[in-house]
């Protein structure tokens, strides 16, 4: 497993529809929605309901003065109670698990600690979660909880990790798995009650509220597990063999089925899976042997495809002549755009955004970065912000890197974080 594989596996789940990002100076313009205070709704104003117009209407009966005062006081108390209940219910409203949402706070790990980051000031604050080397925090799809991995000692191979869950405010910390060898890729269920993960190539499901995780039988060689939107009735994964394929299984371990119908080109086929927000497509990277212009010999060349979940048909995303593509793909929250890496034969890569329907319109964002000419390694991970207005891209590896905010409207990019190893970033989803 390469450094990029470890990084990509830990990062890709957070960086999905969900989804999840915010940043510095010009963040005020890019992410205004995170700070805007909405106009007070009419129903929260007592004057909207008080009978102030009674003095202008004829009275058909007289209420004694003390009675009127008592009636008015009771009405005020009743309306205050209704207003409090209404405002409280609005504040507790949660976002849908998929689709556009408001951007909330950032959560990041750096050098073994978990921090929250204020999107307006980019100031961070530790959550104070105690001892252990903590990394890879990811918000639940409703933004109320954070899952992360904890090592009780220095990271080593094979790593012994515990999956932890904590409320977004830092309370309620608890483990949802025992200390587990080779605990890897994980993903929140749409309703936030379960987490699917991989350990020693097996697929497991843990209940967030507690209990013993259960291993799904007949799931050897599992990787890239993710819940299929919108209701999470199946978990999609890559079946890793010398001839890999894309499969799906119910979270209770029944109903295993193959989604891909085309035989794999090689052992690297069907890699870097991602699912569309509507659950209709699964994207993947395919390595194929092709002749490349201006290159003496043919070589393996990566391209991004989308698999139709219902029919098994595959669609190749178009790209500029002489360039390749590399996932994992990130879908925009509304499912209209995809982001992936463009591979240049000169030995570089660059992040591009294209239409998710396969009609092309690739647009480059951010700098070109050096990389192998065959695209075998891409030291970056990326995702759309919950409001769909920008890309959050981390360039680097486990040891060091920088997190860039790339607005889709062409505004100048900015750097959110530029220090620390094992620095992963996710963004909270809030109700629109």
Secondary structure, DSSP 8 states (H G I E B T S, - for coil): --HHHHHHHHHHTTTSSS-----STTHHHHTGGGT------GGG-GGGTS-GGGGGS--SS---HHHHHHHHHHHHHHHHHHHHHHHHHHHT----SSS--EEEEEEEEETTEEEEE-TTT--EEE----SSEEEEEEE-TTSSEEEEEEESS---SS-EEEEEEEETTS-S-EESS-SEETEEEEEE-TTSSEEEEEETTEEEEEETTSS--EE-TT-TTEEEEEE-TTT--SEEEEE-STT-EEEEE-TTS---EE---S--SSTT-SEEEEE-TTSSEEEEEEEEEE--TT-SS-EEEEEEEEEETTT--EEE----TTEEEEEEEEE-TTSSEEEEEEEETTTEEEEEEEETTS----EEEEEEEE--TT-----EEEEE-TTSSEEEEEEE-SS-EEEEEEETTS---EEEE---SS-EEEEEEE--
